[in-house]
Amino acid sequence: MLNYQKTIKESRNILIGSAVALAIVAGGIISTPFIRSAYKGHKAQDLITQTSDSISGLEKEVNEVSELVKSNEFILFDDEETKLYGEINDSKRKASDLKKVLDENRNLFESKSYDDIRRSLDSQFDLEKGNTRTTPLNISQSERNDIKNVVVQVSSKRKSRDEVITNEGELVSRLASPLAPGMVERKEKHQFLTTNQYQQIPTLTQELESRLSTIEPELNNSLGVALLEHEPTLEHILATAKAERIKQKSTNLFNETKENYLNVRPLNDSLSIWYKADKNDGTFSQVAYDALLAEQIKPLGFINQGDNLLRELDDYNQELHDQYYIYVSEHNKTPKTFHHTRLVPVTRIVTKTRMKSDGGMETYTDTESDIEIEHYTTIGYSYSFTQARVSPYGTTSEEVFVGEKDNTWFDWAYTPEQQVGYLIEWKQLHNDNLGIVPGGHIERVKPFIEKE
C-alpha cells in the first residue's frame, strides 16, 4: 500500500511538473493560476492522505487493544479495567469525530477549496510565523501514543503474572515429595504444572526411599535425587583421580551443590504468598507482582546454581576420562611449481617506409628497443609435518603447513618442536587438563593409552 501511494504521489509531482513545462513551451497558453491550483490540490491531497492513514491506524490499534484488555480482564482490578476501557472508548469517540472532519475535507477537495483544507489539516498554513494549530493528524497521533501506553500496561502485567506462575511451578516441582509408584492422576496441587515441570517430580521406589533417608529432609525431592544420582560419579573420581587437586575440586563441586539446594526450602517457605491462579488472579497489582518475582528469584537462583555445579561436575568427569597423546609422526614435502614475472629488454626489427628524393616511396628495416614482461617458473617444495593423535578410538592425523621454498637447494629447517618424534602433549586417563604432559620426545616419555 505504501509503495502504491508513493507511486501516486510521484505521478502527481510529474503531472504538475509537466504542466509547468507545457505552460512555458506554449507561451502561457496554460495560465499561471492553473499551475497554482494544481500545486494547492497536490498539497491538500497529501494532507488528506496522511490524516486518513493515521486515523485508520488509530482505529486498528483501538480494536487490537480492546481485544488485549478483554483477554486479560481476569488479572485486572475492577477500577483498573474500568479506567482502561474508558481510555479505549474515548479514543474510539475521537477516531469517529476525526473521520467526520476528514469527510468534510474530502468534500472540500471535490469543490477545490484547497486553502480551507489546509486551514483544517495543516498545522501552520495561513498563520503568523511561530503559531500553530491542532490538527486531526496531531490528535490521532496523540491518541495512538495513549493506546500504546495501555498496551504496555496490560502486556507488562500479563507477562509478570505468567512469570510468577512459571516460577511457582518450578519451585513446586523441584520441592515436591516423590510420587507414589503407579500414580496416574495428578494431585490437585500439581494440576497447574506444565508437562516438563511435572516430569521433574521423582517417582518413589524402595531403593530411592532408602537412599533419601540418608540425607536431610529438605532434600526429600528432585534436588536430593539429583545429588544422589551424582554420588557414584564423585565416588568414582575419588577412587581413580591421579592428583589430590582433582579429588578436592570434585568434592567441592558436590558439597557446594548440596549447600545451594539446602537453601531452597527455607526461602520458598518464607515467600509472602504461594501464587495460585484460581485464587490470586485479579488480586495483584503490578507492584505486587514485581515484589513476588523478586522473592521467587532467590530460591530459584540457588536451584540454578546447584544445577550448574552438577553440570560442571559432569563435564569435569568427562574431562578426566579423556585420554590421548599427540606427536609429530613425519615430515612432508610436496613439489610445487612457482610462477614469476620479470622485465627483460628486447630488440625488434621493424619495416618502415620513407620518401625517396625523386618523390617515390621505399621500404627499409630498422631496430627498436623495448621492455617486455617475461613469465617463468621455478621448481620448489611445500613443507609440512604430520601431527598424529592417538586415543582409545584409534589414530587420526592432521597435516600442519610450515612454509614453502621456490628452490631445491636446501630443505626446510624444522624447529625442535617440529622434529619427528616430538611429543606435543599427553592427556592421561583420570587426570585433568592441568595435568597434561607438555613437550618432550616420545621415546623418552613413552606415552600410552590405558584401559578403562
LUMBALO-574580 format. One line per field, with one value per residue (C-alpha): residue in one letter; residue number from 1; z, y, x. Coordinates in nm, 3 decimals. Example, Ala and Ser with C-alpha at 12.3 -4.5 7.8 and 13.67 -1.06 7.14 Angstrom:
BEGIN
r <- A	S
k <- 1	2
Z <- 0.780	0.714
Y <- -0.450	-0.106
X <- 1.230	1.367
end
This chain:
BEGIN
r <- M	L	N	Y	Q	K	T	I	K	E	S	R	N	I	L	I	G	S	A	V	A	L	A	I	V	A	G	G	I	I	S	T	P	F	I	R	S	A	Y	K	G	H	K	A	Q	D	L	I	T	Q	T	S	D	S	I	S	G	L	E	K	E	V	N	E	V	S	E	L	V	K	S	N	E	F	I	L	F	D	D	E	E	T	K	L	Y	G	E	I	N	D	S	K	R	K	A	S	D	L	K	K	V	L	D	E	N	R	N	L	F	E	S	K	S	Y	D	D	I	R	R	S	L	D	S	Q	F	D	L	E	K	G	N	T	R	T	T	P	L	N	I	S	Q	S	E	R	N	D	I	K	N	V	V	V	Q	V	S	S	K	R	K	S	R	D	E	V	I	T	N	E	G	E	L	V	S	R	L	A	S	P	L	A	P	G	M	V	E	R	K	E	K	H	Q	F	L	T	T	N	Q	Y	Q	Q	I	P	T	L	T	Q	E	L	E	S	R	L	S	T	I	E	P	E	L	N	N	S	L	G	V	A	L	L	E	H	E	P	T	L	E	H	I	L	A	T	A	K	A	E	R	I	K	Q	K	S	T	N	L	F	N	E	T	K	E	N	Y	L	N	V	R	P	L	N	D	S	L	S	I	W	Y	K	A	D	K	N	D	G	T	F	S	Q	V	A	Y	D	A	L	L	A	E	Q	I	K	P	L	G	F	I	N	Q	G	D	N	L	L	R	E	L	D	D	Y	N	Q	E	L	H	D	Q	Y	Y	I	Y	V	S	E	H	N	K	T	P	K	T	F	H	H	T	R	L	V	P	V	T	R	I	V	T	K	T	R	M	K	S	D	G	G	M	E	T	Y	T	D	T	E	S	D	I	E	I	E	H	Y	T	T	I	G	Y	S	Y	S	F	T	Q	A	R	V	S	P	Y	G	T	T	S	E	E	V	F	V	G	E	K	D	N	T	W	F	D	W	A	Y	T	P	E	Q	Q	V	G	Y	L	I	E	W	K	Q	L	H	N	D	N	L	G	I	V	P	G	G	H	I	E	R	V	K	P	F	I	E	K	E
k <- 1	2	3	4	5	6	7	8	9	10	11	12	13	14	15	16	17	18	19	20	21	22	23	24	25	26	27	28	29	30	31	32	33	34	35	36	37	38	39	40	41	42	43	44	45	46	47	48	49	50	51	52	53	54	55	56	57	58	59	60	61	62	63	64	65	66	67	68	69	70	71	72	73	74	75	76	77	78	79	80	81	82	83	84	85	86	87	88	89	90	91	92	93	94	95	96	97	98	99	100	101	102	103	104	105	106	107	108	109	110	111	112	113	114	115	116	117	118	119	120	121	122	123	124	125	126	127	128	129	130	131	132	133	134	135	136	137	138	139	140	141	142	143	144	145	146	147	148	149	150	151	152	153	154	155	156	157	158	159	160	161	162	163	164	165	166	167	168	169	170	171	172	173	174	175	176	177	178	179	180	181	182	183	184	185	186	187	188	189	190	191	192	193	194	195	196	197	198	199	200	201	202	203	204	205	206	207	208	209	210	211	212	213	214	215	216	217	218	219	220	221	222	223	224	225	226	227	228	229	230	231	232	233	234	235	236	237	238	239	240	241	242	243	244	245	246	247	248	249	250	251	252	253	254	255	256	257	258	259	260	261	262	263	264	265	266	267	268	269	270	271	272	273	274	275	276	277	278	279	280	281	282	283	284	285	286	287	288	289	290	291	292	293	294	295	296	297	298	299	300	301	302	303	304	305	306	307	308	309	310	311	312	313	314	315	316	317	318	319	320	321	322	323	324	325	326	327	328	329	330	331	332	333	334	335	336	337	338	339	340	341	342	343	344	345	346	347	348	349	350	351	352	353	354	355	356	357	358	359	360	361	362	363	364	365	366	367	368	369	370	371	372	373	374	375	376	377	378	379	380	381	382	383	384	385	386	387	388	389	390	391	392	393	394	395	396	397	398	399	400	401	402	403	404	405	406	407	408	409	410	411	412	413	414	415	416	417	418	419	420	421	422	423	424	425	426	427	428	429	430	431	432	433	434	435	436	437	438	439	440	441	442	443	444	445	446	447	448	449	450	451	452
Z <- 0.000	0.088	-0.245	-0.427	-0.250	-0.321	-0.689	-0.692	-0.519	-0.769	-1.057	-0.927	-0.898	-1.256	-1.372	-1.207	-1.346	-1.692	-1.664	-1.579	-1.869	-2.111	-1.988	-2.067	-2.404	-2.505	-2.414	-2.143	-2.313	-1.979	-1.723	-1.401	-1.187	-1.323	-1.208	-0.866	-0.831	-0.925	-0.660	-0.392	-0.488	-0.458	-0.107	0.002	-0.121	0.069	0.391	0.344	0.277	0.580	0.810	0.674	0.726	1.085	1.170	1.014	1.223	1.534	1.464	1.406	1.726	1.928	1.812	1.893	2.241	2.310	2.242	2.454	2.755	2.709	2.708	3.024	3.228	3.472	3.604	3.624	3.920	3.854	3.871	3.656	3.395	3.402	3.351	3.058	2.880	2.943	2.765	2.480	2.436	2.448	2.165	1.969	2.001	1.894	1.595	1.494	1.526	1.329	1.046	1.023	0.995	0.731	0.532	0.541	0.400	0.125	0.025	0.024	-0.205	-0.452	-0.459	-0.495	-0.167	-0.117	0.117	0.351	0.365	0.458	0.728	0.875	0.828	0.811	1.149	1.013	0.691	0.683	1.037	1.155	1.188	1.508	1.553	1.509	1.525	1.648	1.353	1.323	1.248	1.578	1.770	1.612	1.678	2.040	2.081	1.927	2.185	2.462	2.320	2.317	2.688	2.751	2.558	2.763	3.091	3.018	2.847	3.131	3.393	3.197	3.144	3.517	3.612	3.373	3.508	3.864	3.761	3.585	3.885	4.125	3.909	3.904	4.283	4.341	4.100	4.235	4.601	4.568	4.755	4.529	4.376	4.477	4.219	3.967	4.021	3.709	3.818	3.914	4.262	4.277	4.385	4.073	3.821	3.714	3.638	3.279	3.146	3.178	3.533	3.639	3.493	3.726	4.029	4.104	4.148	4.478	4.484	4.779	4.677	4.641	4.973	5.141	4.985	5.060	5.425	5.439	5.354	5.503	5.493	5.297	5.010	5.000	4.646	4.299	4.441	4.664	4.380	4.162	4.436	4.489	4.115	4.122	4.427	4.209	3.989	4.289	4.438	4.109	4.082	4.441	4.375	4.046	4.044	3.982	4.175	4.508	4.347	4.136	4.445	4.618	4.322	4.270	4.641	4.649	4.348	4.513	4.854	4.710	4.517	4.840	5.018	4.740	4.738	5.118	5.092	4.865	5.104	5.375	5.116	4.946	5.281	5.361	5.043	5.119	4.910	4.705	4.395	4.268	3.951	4.058	4.387	4.316	3.958	3.967	4.316	4.232	4.120	3.902	4.211	4.395	4.100	4.088	4.462	4.441	4.142	4.340	4.621	4.388	4.221	4.541	4.583	4.205	4.197	4.442	4.232	3.914	4.087	4.219	3.877	3.714	3.966	3.891	3.518	3.591	3.782	3.483	3.246	3.477	3.495	3.114	3.108	3.346	3.117	2.804	2.717	2.415	2.311	2.013	1.848	1.522	1.314	0.987	0.767	0.428	0.121	-0.196	-0.526	-0.629	-0.937	-0.860	-1.119	-1.154	-1.382	-1.473	-1.710	-1.997	-2.272	-2.631	-2.976	-3.258	-3.636	-3.793	-4.152	-4.226	-4.533	-4.642	-4.932	-5.183	-5.340	-5.659	-5.468	-5.470	-5.159	-5.042	-4.756	-4.524	-4.198	-3.863	-3.499	-3.190	-2.821	-2.575	-2.239	-2.208	-1.912	-1.914	-1.733	-1.599	-1.342	-1.080	-0.902	-0.522	-0.235	0.006	0.357	0.641	0.921	1.026	1.372	1.492	1.768	1.944	2.159	2.265	1.942	1.712	1.548	1.348	1.158	1.078	0.837	0.963	0.695	0.789	0.471	0.117	-0.086	-0.455	-0.490	-0.430	-0.281	0.089	0.280	0.541	0.879	1.121	1.478	1.769	1.840	1.478	1.471	1.411	1.743	1.934	2.188	2.167	2.462	2.659	2.834	3.076	3.192	3.532	3.509	3.426	3.171	3.430	3.433	3.059	2.992	2.755	2.524	2.526	2.298	2.251	2.305	2.637	2.779	2.640	2.644	2.645	2.636	2.942	2.958	3.145
Y <- 0.000	0.241	0.181	0.234	0.567	0.671	0.598	0.811	1.092	1.076	1.070	1.387	1.557	1.456	1.585	1.923	1.947	1.860	2.124	2.389	2.283	2.296	2.643	2.768	2.596	2.713	3.069	3.099	2.913	2.737	3.013	3.061	3.031	2.678	2.582	2.738	2.549	2.220	2.274	2.355	2.048	1.837	1.970	1.926	1.567	1.487	1.624	1.419	1.103	1.149	1.221	0.930	0.686	0.800	0.774	0.425	0.325	0.458	0.258	-0.059	-0.014	0.063	-0.264	-0.458	-0.312	-0.380	-0.749	-0.737	-0.591	-0.831	-1.135	-1.013	-0.899	-1.187	-1.021	-0.665	-0.486	-0.365	0.003	-0.073	-0.240	0.047	0.302	0.113	0.067	0.437	0.530	0.292	0.426	0.784	0.700	0.537	0.854	1.074	0.850	0.876	1.257	1.279	1.071	1.321	1.609	1.413	1.353	1.727	1.793	1.537	1.730	2.049	1.878	1.798	2.167	2.259	2.454	2.369	2.656	2.560	2.208	2.334	2.560	2.247	1.987	2.188	2.298	2.615	2.721	3.082	3.155	3.407	3.270	3.071	3.000	2.653	2.489	2.146	1.927	1.593	1.439	1.573	1.439	1.092	1.063	1.164	0.905	0.636	0.710	0.680	0.344	0.224	0.305	0.087	-0.197	-0.165	-0.157	-0.465	-0.662	-0.596	-0.712	-1.029	-1.103	-1.062	-1.282	-1.558	-1.542	-1.576	-1.884	-2.037	-1.972	-2.116	-2.427	-2.466	-2.437	-2.680	-2.942	-2.926	-2.937	-3.189	-3.517	-3.823	-3.960	-4.294	-4.564	-4.630	-4.292	-4.197	-3.899	-3.580	-3.446	-3.129	-2.924	-3.041	-2.964	-2.629	-2.771	-2.797	-3.142	-3.073	-2.948	-3.247	-3.486	-3.340	-3.491	-3.826	-4.150	-4.326	-4.674	-4.878	-4.810	-4.436	-4.422	-4.590	-4.356	-4.042	-4.140	-4.088	-3.717	-3.412	-3.398	-3.069	-3.276	-3.536	-3.421	-3.384	-3.181	-3.471	-3.718	-3.510	-3.523	-3.898	-3.959	-3.788	-3.970	-4.259	-4.004	-3.844	-4.182	-4.294	-3.977	-4.007	-4.367	-4.309	-3.948	-3.915	-3.590	-3.461	-3.138	-3.343	-3.505	-3.167	-2.994	-3.271	-3.281	-2.904	-2.911	-3.175	-3.006	-2.662	-2.813	-2.955	-2.620	-2.441	-2.697	-2.680	-2.305	-2.353	-2.492	-2.221	-1.943	-2.099	-2.142	-1.775	-1.644	-1.389	-1.595	-1.913	-1.787	-1.986	-1.870	-1.959	-1.777	-1.485	-1.375	-1.031	-0.951	-0.841	-0.501	-0.462	-0.358	-0.675	-0.893	-0.726	-0.781	-1.152	-1.206	-1.056	-1.305	-1.604	-1.526	-1.607	-1.977	-2.025	-1.876	-2.141	-2.415	-2.287	-2.254	-2.611	-2.744	-2.563	-2.709	-3.062	-2.996	-2.874	-3.197	-3.399	-3.201	-3.242	-3.617	-3.627	-3.432	-3.684	-3.971	-3.813	-3.962	-3.914	-3.816	-3.608	-3.626	-3.538	-3.855	-3.745	-3.461	-3.394	-3.204	-3.172	-3.050	-2.718	-2.500	-2.132	-1.872	-1.546	-1.244	-1.018	-0.730	-0.806	-0.576	-0.675	-0.550	-0.570	-0.546	-0.335	-0.244	0.124	0.340	0.668	0.909	0.897	1.202	1.152	1.163	0.789	0.565	0.291	0.041	-0.033	-0.223	-0.074	-0.186	-0.068	-0.132	-0.219	-0.391	-0.693	-0.885	-1.237	-1.524	-1.805	-2.086	-2.245	-2.579	-2.594	-2.760	-2.703	-2.825	-2.960	-3.213	-3.474	-3.444	-3.784	-3.806	-4.142	-4.219	-4.525	-4.478	-4.509	-4.276	-3.967	-3.742	-3.373	-3.211	-2.882	-2.649	-2.475	-2.300	-2.331	-2.262	-2.195	-2.384	-2.736	-2.650	-2.667	-2.843	-2.675	-2.605	-2.756	-2.624	-2.864	-2.877	-2.986	-3.272	-3.627	-3.798	-3.475	-3.528	-3.227	-3.326	-3.625	-3.623	-3.916	-4.105	-3.988	-3.667	-3.321	-3.072	-2.916	-3.248	-3.259	-3.350	-3.082	-3.147	-3.400	-3.687	-3.983	-4.233	-4.074	-4.003	-4.323	-4.217	-4.486	-4.538	-4.705	-4.936	-4.808
X <- 0.000	0.284	0.458	0.127	0.068	0.426	0.372	0.055	0.239	0.527	0.278	0.112	0.452	0.533	0.193	0.247	0.598	0.469	0.202	0.459	0.677	0.382	0.291	0.640	0.657	0.313	0.400	0.142	-0.147	-0.194	-0.225	-0.027	-0.346	-0.389	-0.040	-0.101	-0.428	-0.263	0.004	-0.254	-0.455	-0.143	-0.070	-0.431	-0.442	-0.123	-0.271	-0.589	-0.388	-0.161	-0.454	-0.656	-0.366	-0.316	-0.687	-0.704	-0.402	-0.573	-0.889	-0.688	-0.489	-0.803	-0.960	-0.643	-0.608	-0.976	-0.912	-0.598	-0.782	-1.073	-0.843	-0.671	-0.970	-0.906	-0.586	-0.724	-0.881	-1.236	-1.137	-0.829	-1.047	-1.298	-1.022	-0.867	-1.200	-1.270	-0.948	-1.027	-1.382	-1.253	-1.012	-1.295	-1.508	-1.220	-1.147	-1.514	-1.510	-1.186	-1.336	-1.624	-1.376	-1.185	-1.506	-1.577	-1.232	-1.286	-1.599	-1.393	-1.147	-1.425	-1.517	-1.148	-1.146	-0.783	-0.697	-0.982	-0.844	-0.502	-0.652	-0.808	-0.534	-0.208	-0.071	0.097	-0.078	-0.209	-0.084	0.170	0.521	0.565	0.193	0.043	-0.299	-0.402	-0.494	-0.673	-0.332	-0.193	-0.494	-0.479	-0.105	-0.156	-0.432	-0.216	0.053	-0.208	-0.319	0.043	0.063	-0.243	-0.079	0.241	0.046	-0.164	0.113	0.359	0.110	0.029	0.398	0.469	0.172	0.286	0.641	0.509	0.306	0.610	0.834	0.577	0.553	0.930	0.954	0.666	0.804	1.160	1.050	0.765	0.798	0.837	0.516	0.376	0.453	0.178	0.013	-0.186	-0.396	-0.220	-0.271	-0.479	-0.177	0.007	-0.268	-0.119	0.227	0.344	0.432	0.805	0.765	0.554	0.810	1.074	0.896	1.065	0.871	0.929	1.082	1.206	1.565	1.504	1.319	1.613	1.868	1.666	1.657	2.034	2.017	1.844	1.460	1.481	1.621	1.344	1.261	1.410	1.700	1.801	1.754	1.990	2.252	2.210	2.242	2.582	2.718	2.855	3.032	3.201	3.294	3.448	3.655	3.777	3.881	4.066	4.194	4.567	4.603	4.476	4.353	4.110	3.957	3.931	3.768	3.513	3.425	3.384	3.150	2.933	2.928	2.854	2.564	2.424	2.462	2.275	1.994	1.957	1.892	1.589	1.326	1.360	1.343	1.041	0.863	0.928	0.764	0.491	0.249	0.234	0.059	-0.242	-0.415	-0.768	-0.722	-0.489	-0.560	-0.719	-0.591	-0.235	-0.109	0.199	0.393	0.282	0.387	0.729	0.776	0.682	0.909	1.197	1.123	1.095	1.427	1.617	1.525	1.529	1.878	2.002	1.839	2.003	2.339	2.315	2.213	2.505	2.751	2.630	2.668	3.020	3.089	2.964	3.185	3.484	3.426	3.423	3.748	3.905	3.809	3.955	4.296	4.520	4.868	4.979	5.321	5.499	5.495	5.661	5.781	5.628	5.736	5.538	5.683	5.542	5.581	5.629	5.530	5.726	5.750	6.041	6.115	6.356	6.492	6.413	6.518	6.273	6.337	6.066	5.982	5.935	5.865	6.022	6.010	6.291	6.449	6.252	5.926	5.869	5.833	6.067	6.070	6.360	6.426	6.524	6.563	6.369	6.440	6.160	6.092	5.865	5.720	5.859	5.682	5.898	5.874	6.094	6.059	6.046	5.862	5.577	5.670	5.456	5.461	5.205	5.058	4.927	4.666	4.640	4.332	4.129	3.932	4.233	4.481	4.397	4.633	4.646	4.887	5.036	5.176	5.502	5.618	5.750	6.066	6.097	6.425	6.552	6.890	6.803	6.525	6.308	6.469	6.216	6.219	6.285	5.907	5.851	6.100	5.975	5.907	5.841	5.559	5.332	5.110	4.986	4.648	4.629	4.320	4.183	4.382	4.254	4.381	4.610	4.797	4.865	5.229	5.364	5.660	5.939	6.032	5.803	6.090	6.180	5.831	5.677	5.308	5.041	4.664	4.511	4.213	3.909
end
